[in-house]
């Protein structure tokens, strides 16, 4: 339920068609929507009501997304390709055929595919071809292609020169159509003084606010950062920072969710509430935040926030955090191996491996652990990171 409360408007470019099976009804507000046209405010969204067992099937070129305002939504998604060969190679021949006819959606989707590569034996990355396709689609008025073409000019790739003025031109064209990504990129350019612009916090906030009105979660998060840190002529505004942070967290931004959880843990910028901290750490952890995964592991290890002590689950979250390079997670995982907790046998070698990775990042407690290996196991869960 927490993994897909928000999925911004997108195309399922890797599938010829998508089938969505509804599993519950009347338990949530919102759900699957289609959005045929670019619309920064979301007013043109059409929500698809799916009863339990209802199946919605749509083609690859339908813009759609998910927005769950409250409650819990369950569904099963099937991504279907056109033939077994496409499954084996991860290819998407339907885009090539549609692009050959000059279809702008297909041109933009094929460009995105070429810019990222499809992996395995499918089409690899080819930024020069991607740039050419983006340009064709952008000249035909395709908003996403305009934004992506602007990005290529901003960094100077795909055979295009690094040209800030050209990047701004395409960002502004896309922004005129309400594209929230383009609006955000204009805000970032003003905030950082890139693309030939001077730093202008006021303009940055203006563009980012417009992007945030289109539910761009990165814009929401950046506004929280700007209001928290302040800028020349704009003092910090903790209340505004907290409001933008919560909105970004509600939209599913992993770092915002982690910081909101941390606020509930410490009482800084949010009500001291360990149960709420656990909730937001779990949401952030499920969305890939390594710091949140470590903290959720600590909550599980110590039974905080209304959670039961579960060292095996703590081990699960510490492992995910450590594998993502989080030093606290690596240290706690080293402790689990050293003490033989969470179903593990004591293993000084594994403890040394993970402890060394944490110590290499300057983690003092991990360095202390290494000096004591091999050490006697202590039948107590690892301490929570500070």
C-alpha positions in Angstrom: 0.0 0.0 0.0 2.8 2.5 0.7 5.0 1.6 -2.3 2.7 3.1 -5.0 0.6 5.8 -3.4 1.9 8.1 -6.1 3.3 7.2 -9.5 3.6 10.4 -11.6 2.1 10.5 -15.1 4.2 8.2 -17.4 4.1 5.8 -20.3 4.8 2.0 -19.9 7.3 2.1 -22.7 8.7 -1.4 -22.1 5.3 -3.1 -22.6 3.0 -3.2 -25.7 0.0 -3.1 -23.3 -0.6 -3.0 -19.6 -3.4 -4.8 -17.7 -4.3 -3.6 -14.2 -6.4 -5.9 -12.0 -8.3 -4.2 -9.1 -8.2 -6.2 -5.9 -10.2 -4.0 -3.5 -12.9 -1.3 -3.8 -14.3 1.3 -1.4 -11.2 1.3 0.8 -9.3 4.2 -0.8 -9.7 7.6 -2.6 -8.0 8.1 -5.9 -6.3 5.3 -7.7 -5.4 4.7 -11.3 -5.9 7.7 -13.6 -5.3 8.5 -17.3 -4.2 12.0 -18.4 -4.3 12.4 -22.2 -2.8 15.9 -22.3 0.0 17.7 -20.4 -1.5 19.5 -17.5 0.5 20.8 -14.6 -2.4 20.9 -12.1 -3.8 17.5 -12.8 -7.3 18.9 -13.6 -7.5 16.8 -16.8 -7.0 13.5 -15.0 -9.7 10.9 -15.3 -9.7 8.3 -12.6 -10.5 4.8 -13.6 -12.9 3.1 -11.2 -12.0 -0.6 -10.8 -14.1 -2.9 -8.8 -12.7 -6.1 -7.2 -11.7 -8.3 -10.1 -12.2 -5.6 -12.8 -9.4 -5.5 -15.4 -8.3 -2.3 -17.2 -6.1 -2.7 -20.3 -4.4 0.1 -22.1 -1.8 0.5 -24.9 1.8 1.7 -24.5 1.1 5.2 -25.6 -1.5 6.2 -23.0 -0.2 8.6 -20.3 -1.3 7.4 -16.9 -0.4 7.4 -13.3 -1.5 6.6 -9.7 -2.6 8.9 -7.0 -4.0 7.5 -3.7 -5.2 10.3 -1.5 -6.2 8.1 1.5 -6.8 4.5 2.4 -5.1 1.5 0.9 -5.2 0.3 -2.7 -4.3 -3.2 -3.9 -3.8 -4.2 -7.5 -1.9 -6.6 -9.7 -0.2 -5.2 -12.8 0.7 -7.3 -15.9 3.1 -5.9 -18.5 2.5 -7.6 -21.9 4.8 -7.6 -24.9 3.8 -8.3 -28.5 5.7 -11.6 -29.0 8.1 -14.0 -27.3 11.1 -12.5 -29.1 10.5 -9.2 -27.5 10.4 -10.8 -24.1 13.7 -12.6 -24.7 15.5 -9.5 -26.0 13.6 -6.9 -24.0 13.0 -5.1 -27.2 10.1 -2.8 -28.2 9.5 -3.1 -31.9 6.1 -1.3 -31.7 7.9 2.0 -31.1 10.2 1.6 -34.1 7.2 1.0 -36.4 5.2 3.9 -35.0 8.2 6.2 -35.1 8.8 5.4 -38.7 5.4 7.0 -39.4 6.4 10.2 -37.6 4.3 9.6 -34.5 5.6 12.2 -31.9 4.8 10.0 -28.9 6.7 7.1 -30.4 9.6 9.3 -31.4 9.9 10.6 -27.9 9.5 7.2 -26.3 12.1 5.6 -28.6 14.5 8.5 -27.8 14.1 7.8 -24.1 14.7 4.1 -24.7 17.9 4.9 -26.7 19.1 7.4 -24.1 18.8 4.9 -21.3 19.4 1.6 -23.0 17.2 -1.5 -22.4 19.8 -3.9 -21.2 20.3 -7.5 -22.0 20.2 -8.1 -25.7 17.8 -5.2 -26.5 18.7 -1.8 -27.9 21.6 -0.2 -26.2 22.3 3.4 -25.4 22.8 5.8 -28.4 22.7 9.4 -27.3 23.2 10.7 -30.8 20.1 9.0 -32.2 18.2 9.9 -29.0 19.0 13.6 -29.5 17.9 13.5 -33.1 14.6 11.8 -32.2 14.0 14.2 -29.3 14.5 17.1 -31.7 12.0 15.7 -34.2 9.4 15.2 -31.6 10.1 18.6 -29.9 9.7 20.3 -33.3 6.3 18.6 -33.5 5.3 20.1 -30.1 5.9 17.0 -27.9 6.3 18.5 -24.4 8.3 15.7 -22.8 10.7 15.8 -25.8 11.2 19.5 -25.4 12.2 19.0 -21.7 14.6 16.2 -22.5 16.1 18.1 -25.4 16.7 21.0 -23.0 18.5 18.6 -20.6 20.8 17.4 -23.4 21.7 21.0 -24.3 22.3 21.8 -20.6 24.9 19.0 -20.2 26.1 19.0 -23.8 25.6 15.4 -24.9 24.2 13.4 -27.8 26.4 15.4 -30.2 24.8 18.6 -29.1 26.9 21.5 -27.8 26.6 22.6 -24.1 24.4 25.6 -24.6 22.5 27.1 -21.6 20.5 29.5 -23.7 19.2 26.7 -26.0 18.4 24.6 -22.9 16.4 27.4 -21.4 14.6 27.9 -24.7 13.3 24.3 -24.7 12.6 24.4 -20.9 10.5 27.5 -21.4 8.6 26.0 -24.3 7.7 22.9 -22.3 6.9 25.1 -19.2 4.4 27.1 -21.3 2.4 23.8 -21.7 2.5 23.2 -17.9 5.2 20.5 -17.8 6.2 20.3 -14.2 9.6 18.9 -14.9 10.5 21.8 -17.1 9.1 24.2 -14.5 11.3 22.6 -11.9 14.4 22.7 -14.1 13.9 26.4 -14.6 13.7 26.8 -10.9 16.9 24.8 -10.3 18.7 26.9 -13.0 17.8 30.1 -11.1 18.7 28.6 -7.8 22.1 27.4 -8.9 22.9 30.1 -11.4 23.3 27.6 -14.3 22.5 27.9 -18.0 23.9 31.4 -18.0 21.5 32.7 -15.4 22.5 34.5 -12.2 21.5 33.1 -8.8 18.0 34.4 -8.0 16.3 32.7 -5.1 13.0 34.6 -5.7 12.8 33.3 -9.3 13.8 29.9 -8.2 10.9 29.8 -5.6 8.5 31.1 -8.2 9.3 28.4 -10.8 9.5 25.7 -8.2 6.2 26.6 -6.7 4.6 26.3 -10.1 6.2 22.9 -10.5 5.0 21.9 -7.0 1.4 22.9 -8.0 1.8 20.2 -10.7 2.7 17.7 -7.9 6.3 17.5 -8.9 7.7 15.8 -5.8 11.3 17.0 -6.4 10.1 20.6 -6.6 8.2 20.1 -3.3 11.3 18.8 -1.7 13.6 21.5 -3.0 11.2 24.2 -1.7 11.5 22.6 1.7 15.3 22.8 1.4 15.2 26.5 0.3 12.9 27.5 3.1 14.9 25.6 5.7 18.3 27.0 4.7 17.2 30.5 3.6 19.1 32.5 1.1 20.3 36.1 0.6 17.3 38.4 1.3 15.2 35.4 2.2 15.6 34.3 5.9 14.9 30.7 6.9 11.2 29.8 7.4 10.9 26.6 9.4 7.1 26.5 9.2 7.1 26.7 5.4 10.0 24.2 5.2 8.0 21.7 7.3 4.9 22.2 5.1 6.7 21.6 1.9 8.6 18.7 3.4 5.3 17.0 4.5 3.8 17.5 1.1 6.8 16.0 -0.6 6.7 13.1 1.8 3.0 12.6 1.1 3.9 12.4 -2.6 6.4 9.6 -1.9 9.7 11.5 -2.0 12.1 9.1 -0.2 14.4 11.7 1.3 11.5 13.8 2.4 9.9 10.8 4.0 13.1 10.0 5.8 13.6 13.6 7.1 10.0 13.7 8.3 10.6 10.4 10.2 13.7 11.9 11.6 11.8 15.0 12.7 9.3 12.8 14.6 12.1 10.9 16.1 13.9 14.0 17.5 11.0 16.4 17.8 12.8 18.9 15.5 10.4 20.4 13.0 7.7 17.8 13.9 5.9 16.4 16.9 7.9 13.9 18.9 6.1 10.7 18.0 8.0 7.4 17.6 5.0 5.7 16.0 4.9 8.4 13.3 8.7 8.1 12.9 8.3 4.4 12.4 5.6 4.9 9.8 7.7 7.4 7.7 10.9 5.4 8.1 9.1 2.4 6.7 7.7 4.3 3.8 11.1 5.8 3.0 12.8 2.5 3.4 10.4 0.8 1.0 11.2 3.7 -1.5 14.9 3.0 -1.3 16.2 5.4 1.4 19.3 3.8 2.9 19.3 6.0 6.0 15.6 5.1 6.6 16.3 1.4 6.1 19.0 1.6 8.8 16.7 3.4 11.2 13.8 1.0 10.6 16.2 -1.8 11.3 17.1 -0.1 14.6 13.4 0.3 15.5 12.9 -3.4 14.8 15.9 -4.4 16.8 14.8 -2.4 19.8 11.0 -2.6 19.5 10.5 1.2 19.1 7.5 3.1 17.8 5.0 0.4 18.6 6.9 -2.3 16.6 7.7 -5.7 18.1 11.3 -6.7 18.5 12.2 -8.7 15.4 16.0 -9.2 14.9 15.5 -11.1 11.6 13.6 -8.2 10.1 16.2 -5.8 11.6 18.9 -7.8 9.8 16.9 -7.5 6.6 16.8 -3.7 6.7 20.4 -3.4 7.9 21.5 -5.5 5.0 19.6 -3.4 2.4 21.0 -0.2 4.0 24.6 -1.6 4.1 24.4 -2.7 0.5 23.4 0.8 -0.5 26.6 2.1 1.2 25.1 3.6 4.4 27.9 3.6 7.0 25.5 3.2 10.0 23.8 0.3 8.2 27.2 -1.3 7.6 28.2 -0.8 11.2 25.0 -2.3 12.5 25.2 -5.2 10.1 28.8 -5.8 11.3 27.5 -6.0 14.8 24.8 -8.5 13.9 27.5 -10.8 12.4 29.9 -10.3 15.3 27.2 -11.1 17.9 25.4 -13.8 15.9 22.0 -12.0 16.0 19.0 -12.3 13.7 19.5 -15.9 13.0 23.1 -15.5 12.0 26.1 -17.4 13.3 28.9 -15.4 14.7 31.2 -14.6 11.8 34.2 -12.4 12.5 35.1 -12.3 8.8 31.8 -10.8 7.7 31.8 -8.5 10.7 35.3 -7.3 9.6 34.2 -6.9 6.0 31.2 -4.7 6.8 32.9 -2.9 9.6 35.8 -2.0 7.3 33.4 -0.5 4.8 31.9 1.7 7.5 35.2 2.6 9.0 36.5 3.7 5.6 33.7 6.3 5.6 34.9 7.6 9.0 32.5 5.7 11.2 34.3 5.8 14.6 32.2 3.1 16.2 33.0 0.7 13.3 36.7 1.4 13.7 36.4 0.6 17.4 34.5 -2.6 16.5 37.3 -3.7 14.2 39.9 -3.2 16.9 38.0 -5.7 19.1 37.5 -8.4 16.5 37.1 -11.3 17.1 35.0 -10.3 20.1 32.6 -12.0 22.5 29.0 -12.0 21.3 26.6 -10.0 23.4 23.0 -11.1 23.5 21.6 -7.6 22.9 20.4 -5.9 19.8 22.7 -3.2 18.2 22.2 0.3 19.3 20.3 2.7 17.1 22.4 5.1 15.1 22.5 8.6 16.3 
